[in-house]
Amino acid sequence: FPKQAKYQIDLAVRALACGLTRVASLQLSHTVGDRVYSWVGVADGHHSLSHADDSNTSKVADFVKAERWNAEQFAYLLGQLKATPDPDGGGSLLDTSIVLWAKEMGDGRMHTCESVPWVLAGKGNGTLQTGGYLKLGGQNHAKVLVSLCQRYGLTNQTFGTAEAGTGPLGVL
């Protein structure tokens, strides 16, 4: 699995680098996938570990190991983008791109969709201020996605259903 993940990342970066596509999406597992991260010393499935109670410190530690590996893959992706020139000039692919690492749950144990951690990276051709932390005050994640679309010239006011919210964030 680690080799497959690396190959998928490399393939996405190469497709962007040669101008074959302007958008790439990577999903390393299904949302309730119970992949066992044996290569980092974990014996239980990821989904099961995501429900571990804080009192079960060994299961929580294993969940952290699995999540750390996922974070390392995101870092690898960013490193590859940074090392690859944009085909249209203007710096590296990381300089001209916006990369979103999205989690589905804020707390997997409780199945809550509040305080969901997302990471934005890249400079988006200078349209994204980096190095910050945003608290969105309960606004729906669809507004983040609308904001990102509008950074690249789209005019949509919704992403998904309008019930999820309309318009961009005022702070992104």
C-alpha positions as CSV (number, residue, x, y, z in Angstrom):
1,F,0.0,0.0,0.0
2,P,2.7,2.5,0.7
3,K,4.2,2.0,-2.7
4,Q,0.7,2.4,-4.3
5,A,0.2,5.6,-2.4
6,K,3.5,7.0,-3.6
7,Y,2.9,6.0,-7.2
8,Q,-0.5,7.7,-7.1
9,I,1.0,10.9,-5.8
10,D,3.8,10.7,-8.3
11,L,1.3,10.1,-11.1
12,A,-0.9,13.1,-10.1
13,V,2.2,15.4,-9.9
14,R,3.4,14.3,-13.3
15,A,-0.1,14.8,-14.9
16,L,-0.1,18.3,-13.5
17,A,3.5,18.9,-14.6
18,C,2.9,18.1,-18.2
19,G,-0.4,20.1,-18.3
20,L,-2.5,17.0,-18.8
21,T,-4.8,18.2,-16.1
22,R,-5.3,21.2,-13.8
23,V,-7.1,19.3,-11.1
24,A,-6.0,16.1,-9.3
25,S,-7.7,14.2,-6.5
26,L,-6.2,11.5,-4.2
27,Q,-8.1,9.4,-1.7
28,L,-6.0,6.9,0.1
29,S,-8.9,5.0,1.7
30,H,-12.6,4.7,1.8
31,T,-14.2,6.8,4.6
32,V,-14.9,3.7,6.8
33,G,-12.0,1.7,5.4
34,D,-10.4,-0.4,8.0
35,R,-6.9,-0.5,6.5
36,V,-4.4,-2.0,8.8
37,Y,-1.2,0.2,8.8
38,S,1.1,-2.7,9.5
39,W,4.1,-0.9,7.9
40,V,4.1,1.5,10.8
41,G,3.6,-1.2,13.4
42,V,-0.2,-1.0,13.8
43,A,-2.2,-4.2,14.1
44,D,-5.8,-2.9,14.1
45,G,-7.8,-1.3,11.4
46,H,-7.8,2.5,11.0
47,H,-11.6,2.9,11.3
48,S,-11.7,0.8,14.5
49,L,-8.8,2.8,15.9
50,S,-10.6,6.1,15.1
51,H,-13.3,5.1,17.7
52,A,-10.8,4.2,20.5
53,D,-11.6,5.9,23.8
54,D,-8.9,8.1,25.3
55,S,-8.5,5.7,28.1
56,N,-7.2,3.1,25.7
57,T,-3.8,4.7,25.3
58,S,-2.3,2.0,23.1
59,K,-5.1,2.2,20.5
60,V,-4.9,6.0,20.5
61,A,-1.2,5.8,20.0
62,D,-1.7,3.5,17.1
63,F,-4.3,5.8,15.6
64,V,-1.7,8.6,15.9
65,K,0.9,6.5,14.1
66,A,-1.6,5.9,11.2
67,E,-2.5,9.5,11.0
68,R,1.2,10.5,11.1
69,W,1.8,8.3,8.1
70,N,-1.1,10.0,6.3
71,A,0.4,13.4,7.1
72,E,3.8,12.2,5.8
73,Q,2.1,11.4,2.5
74,F,0.7,14.9,2.3
75,A,4.2,16.3,3.0
76,Y,5.6,14.1,0.3
77,L,3.0,15.4,-2.1
78,L,3.9,19.0,-1.2
79,G,7.6,18.3,-1.6
80,Q,7.0,16.8,-5.1
81,L,4.9,19.9,-6.1
82,K,7.6,22.2,-4.8
83,A,10.3,20.4,-6.7
84,T,8.4,20.5,-10.0
85,P,8.3,23.5,-12.2
86,D,4.8,24.7,-13.3
87,P,4.5,24.1,-17.1
88,D,3.2,27.6,-17.6
89,G,6.0,29.2,-15.6
90,G,5.5,31.3,-12.5
91,G,7.5,29.0,-10.2
92,S,6.8,25.5,-8.9
93,L,3.6,23.6,-9.0
94,L,3.3,24.4,-5.3
95,D,3.6,28.1,-6.0
96,T,0.8,28.0,-8.5
97,S,-1.5,25.5,-6.9
98,I,-3.8,25.2,-3.9
99,V,-3.7,21.8,-2.2
100,L,-6.4,20.8,0.2
101,W,-6.0,18.0,2.7
102,A,-9.5,17.4,4.0
103,K,-10.6,15.2,6.9
104,E,-14.2,14.1,7.1
105,M,-14.8,14.1,10.8
106,G,-13.9,16.5,13.6
107,D,-14.1,13.6,16.1
108,G,-14.4,10.2,14.6
109,R,-15.5,8.6,17.9
110,M,-18.5,10.8,18.1
111,H,-19.1,11.1,14.3
112,T,-19.2,14.9,14.6
113,C,-18.6,17.1,11.6
114,E,-17.7,20.1,13.8
115,S,-14.1,21.4,14.1
116,V,-13.1,19.3,11.1
117,P,-9.3,19.8,10.4
118,W,-8.4,20.8,6.9
119,V,-5.1,21.9,5.7
120,L,-4.5,24.3,2.7
121,A,-1.1,24.5,1.1
122,G,0.4,26.2,-1.9
123,K,0.2,29.8,-2.9
124,G,-2.4,29.7,-5.6
125,N,-0.5,32.1,-7.8
126,G,-0.1,34.5,-4.9
127,T,-3.8,34.5,-4.1
128,L,-3.5,32.6,-0.9
129,Q,-1.8,33.9,2.2
130,T,0.1,31.1,3.9
131,G,1.1,30.4,7.4
132,G,-2.2,31.2,9.1
133,Y,-4.9,29.4,11.1
134,L,-8.6,30.1,10.5
135,K,-11.4,29.3,12.8
136,L,-14.5,29.4,10.7
137,G,-17.1,29.7,13.5
138,G,-19.3,26.9,12.4
139,Q,-19.5,27.8,8.8
140,N,-20.1,24.9,6.4
141,H,-17.1,23.5,4.6
142,A,-19.0,24.0,1.3
143,K,-18.1,27.7,1.7
144,V,-14.4,26.8,1.8
145,L,-14.8,24.9,-1.5
146,V,-16.7,27.8,-3.1
147,S,-13.9,30.1,-2.0
148,L,-11.3,27.9,-3.6
149,C,-13.3,27.7,-6.8
150,Q,-13.6,31.4,-7.0
151,R,-9.8,31.8,-6.5
152,Y,-9.5,30.2,-9.9
153,G,-12.1,32.3,-11.6
154,L,-15.2,30.2,-11.3
155,T,-18.4,32.1,-10.3
156,N,-20.4,29.4,-8.6
157,Q,-22.1,30.3,-5.3
158,T,-22.5,26.7,-4.1
159,F,-20.6,23.5,-3.9
160,G,-22.8,20.5,-3.6
161,T,-26.3,21.4,-2.4
162,A,-27.4,24.9,-1.6
163,E,-28.6,23.7,1.8
164,A,-24.9,23.4,2.7
165,G,-24.5,27.2,2.4
166,T,-24.0,29.7,-0.4
167,G,-21.2,32.1,-1.2
168,P,-17.5,32.1,-0.3
169,L,-16.0,32.6,3.1
170,G,-15.3,36.2,4.0
171,V,-11.9,35.3,5.5
172,L,-10.2,33.0,2.9
